Amino acid sequence: MSHITRYSLMPIPPLEAHTHWFEAGGLKIGVEYRLLTDAIAAAVELESANGDVPGVETDGPVDDRGVSLHVFGRQDGEEREFLRFDCFQEDPHYHYVSWRAKSNEMIHLDPIADGDPLAWALDRLRSRLLPMLIRAGAADVAKQVDVPAVDALLPRIAETAFRLRFAQHDELALHAEALRAGARR
């Protein structure tokens, strides 16, 4: 499918210090305001995947920011990220992350057709979470999800996400911290 970019590396993990975590229904959902630049991407050593795009390949320099929603669950005894919604200003997209298949697939959003990327992502958590987990290779995780518990938590997740989107951020400090975190991994 041409609308899917397959990466040879797994996604950059969230910065713990800047991620608000919510646990419900067998999942852990993180809300993070993040920056993505060429320097940050280069600083992070990532686990290899079996994709067809070497590393992070772009049409130009990467310099984007916005709210990310991270969906984690337990699989094979480890806590893993299976879905990520990067509601970025320039290139909003989401990821299907399959650790068993070593696959990191990114799908670009069209804000004209899909509307506000953050509202779209929150609606996907409400209406398409289980099929998306299955698509990400986490059918076993999807079977364990307590959907009413996740639904009950979504208003708090949405409030946090929109608050972070409109907050003032010290981007120089965030950039420096992301570089330091990448060097520690």
N, C-alpha and C positions, 0 to 999 in steps of 0.2 A: 504494500500500500504506500503510495507516494506521500501521503500526509503524515507518515510516521518516520521519525528519525531514530535509528537504532545506534546507541552509543557503545563503544568498546569498554567503557568504564561505568561503574555504578555511580549513583548520584552523590554529590557533595552532602555530607551529613549536616543536620541543623546545628547551629551554635547553641549549645545548651543554655548558656547564660542569657540568651535573647529569645528563648522559646518558652511559651506558656503551655503547660501540658494539662490535658484533660483526659481522665480515664473513665471509661464506661463501656459496658457491654462486651468486654474482652478485647477492647482496642485502647490504644493510647493515641490521642490526636494532639499534635503540636501546632501552635500558631506562632509564627516567627516573622518579623520584619527582616528581610535580608537584602544584601547587596550581592551582585555577581559581576565581577570584573575579570579581565584576562589575568591579572595578577593573582586574584583569589583562586581562580580555577587552576592556575599553574602551581600554586603553593600547596595544594592538597594532593596527597598520594591516595589514589582511589583504588578500590578493588577492581580487578579486571572483569569484564563481561565478555560475552561472545558476539558483540555487535559488529556492524559493518562500517561504522564511522570511527576512525582512530581518535580516541580521546574526545576532546571538545573541539569540533571544527565549525567555524562560523564564516559568514560572508564578510565580516569586518570585525572591528574591535567589540568586545563585550563590555557593556556598561549599563546594567539594568538594576532595578530595585522594585520592591513591593512585598506584599504579604504572601507567605507560603503556608500552606496547610499540609502537614505531614501525617499520614495514617500508618501507624505501627500496630503490629500484632505479634504473637508468639508463633514461631514455626520452627520445627526441628530443634527445640530447646533454646532458641535464640529470639530476642526481640529484634524485629526487622521492619523496615519501611517498605510498604507495598504500593502506596499511592502518594503522589505529591502533586499539589496544585500550586504552581508558581504564578501568582496573580500579579505579574510584573507590569510596569508601565509601558515598556516598549514591545516586549515579546511574551505575552501571557501564554502559558502552556501547562500541560500536566504530564505526569510520568506514570507508566505502569512499570513496576520494579518486581521482577521475578528472581528471587535469589536462587531457587532450585535450577532454573534455566539459565542463570547468569545473564539476564536480559534487562536492559534499561531502555525503554521505548518512550520517546517524547512526542506528544501530539500538540501542535500549535492551535491556539484558539483564534477565532476571528471575532474581535469585539463588535464589529458591525452586525454580524449575523447572530452571535451568541449573547451580546449585551455585556454588561459589566462582568469582568472575569471573576471577581470575588463573589458576587451574588450567584453567578453561574456555578462556581465551585461549591459553595455552601448548599445550593440546591442539589448538586450531585451527591453530596454526603447524605442529604435527606432522602433522595428518591432513587439513587442508582448505586449506593454503596456496595451492596452484596454482589451484583453482577460485575462491578468494577474490580472488586477483590478477586473474584473468580478469574476474570480476564488477566489479572496480574499474577496468576499462578498460586493463589492462596485460597483455593476452595475449602481447604480444611479450616482455615481461619474464618472464612465467611460462615461456615456452619456453626461456629461458636459465638457469633456476634449476637448480643441481646439488642435488637433494633430499637425497642421502646426506650431502653436506657440511653442509647446514643441519641435518639430523637429528643429526649428530655434535656440533654446536655447541649444540643445545637444552639439554643439562644445565647448561652454563655460564650460558646465558641465564636458565634457571629459578632457579639458585642466586642469581644477582645480583638477580633480580626479588623473590624472597622475602626476601633480606637487606635490600633497600631497603624493602620493605613493613613489616618489623618493626623497622627502625632508628629511632632518635630523630632527628628532623629539626628544625632551627631554622626554623620556619615563618615567623617574622618576616623573617629574612634571605632565605629563598626568595621570599617575597612581594615584598620590595624589589628583589631581583635580577630577578624576572620583570617588574616595572614598568619598571626601567631598560632591560632588553632590548627591551621593547615600544616604548619611546621611541626606541631606536636603529634600529628597523626601518623 
